Amino acid sequence: MDIDQNLQIPTDLVQTITGDQAWHYQIIPAAVETGVLEFYCAIELDQEELQAELEILFGCEIQFRDVKGELIKNALVRYYPQNSSGSKKKTQNFSGAYDDFLPKVISEAYGIGASDIHIEIYEEIARIRFRVDGKLVERYRISSEEYPALINKIKIQANLDIAEKRLPQDGRIFFKGNIGEFDIRVSSLPTMNGEKIVLRILSKDAGKHSLEQLGFSEEQLKIYMNSIKRPNGIVLISGPTGSGKTTTLYATLQLLNKEESNILTIEDPIEYTLEGINQVQLKEDIGLTFSSALRTFLRQDPDIIMLGEIRDRETAQMAIRAALTGHLVFSTIHTNSAWGTISRLIDMDIPPYLIAGTINLSMAQRLIRLLCPKCKTEKSIDKSLFPPGFTPPTQLKYHSAPVGCEHCYYTGFSGRKAIYELIPVEEEVSRFIRENTLNIEDLQFNEEIRFLKNSAWDLFASQLTSIEEVYPFFI
């Protein structure tokens, strides 16, 4: 029998039995034919008695494919995962028509640490995928006939208009179950075959990280703390969607949230609610934009302002104005590096002297997946792994690669770590900005800056992550 180290089972085949059935009988679906169900089954089991019981249960002929018990155990964890409490009662129903299907999907996603649930329909199939540690994994397939009923259930719970199928909509669900209570952000998008829904799981614990937990080095944390303790100025965080910018901002606001400070935020959307902080939801359709909210904020006697994002020239100008009038401003911006943020502001026609006079810190960040400590394997360094022109240090002889095990749901990775690039705008950097000299390589102290690629390489050299994770930083 030609099988991989782990059994490879298509999603539609996984759904032929429930999680309870798979765990109870220690079986994995292998094939479905007219009147016949085939299962992978451990050689060690009493298959004759098991076959008789399964034929009564499923009402058809049962056949087995013999495999080692270890492969069955691995497949059970991979395709019928347990939640964090160890319960095996997962995925009992695989039809969107069941009332308890949606809660079970959400509970499973939360239990394995997924950040998003993607529910999408194509011409012939509909599927549900989870984003775990930044990567999407297909978990379910449902029939296209049942898909609209599932979408309507979600839209009703999120207070969305079920009759409106032509325009995008946004809503929120408060989920309460055995696994806890948390908010879910709902986004619907009309596609060619129907509406696609994305559920963003907003764990209450995610908004309570401290800065020390995020991944700063000791020196980087010192630089960051010096910047946020100033009474005025701007701290800008850059990075793509999903790089952890919001988490860093919330951790910062938690630290600065004191009785004597008036903190105002304008966000799109509000991901976590923070007691003691005045949070405003962006509503562009009625004119409540970042720039208009910031204009009002300045009349609300604020000490600290957080802008969800600087998207245009007007918002950038208002942020500069707020910093000049004695306020501490935090915001995000989409650039590839900390120095690129300065260039972006100049492209928005912000005068360099104003940038130099108001920016406290420009910071870029990314999230790197960490190898599972239970199963990662050590390999010799091979130069062909690296981008053309990049030569790894000769003293580096080994690196670690992902394998996959029960602990990491056979992904090879477990958790993520933030890496940072910080440029404090002090005397020399300020002079460069004023002179509009935007080549950071000319900075005399640039060797002291830890760029994203330096931090990524450190994680790789320490065998905490794989070459695939750090490869993009060296292209």
Disulfide bonds with the S-S distance in Angstrom:
none
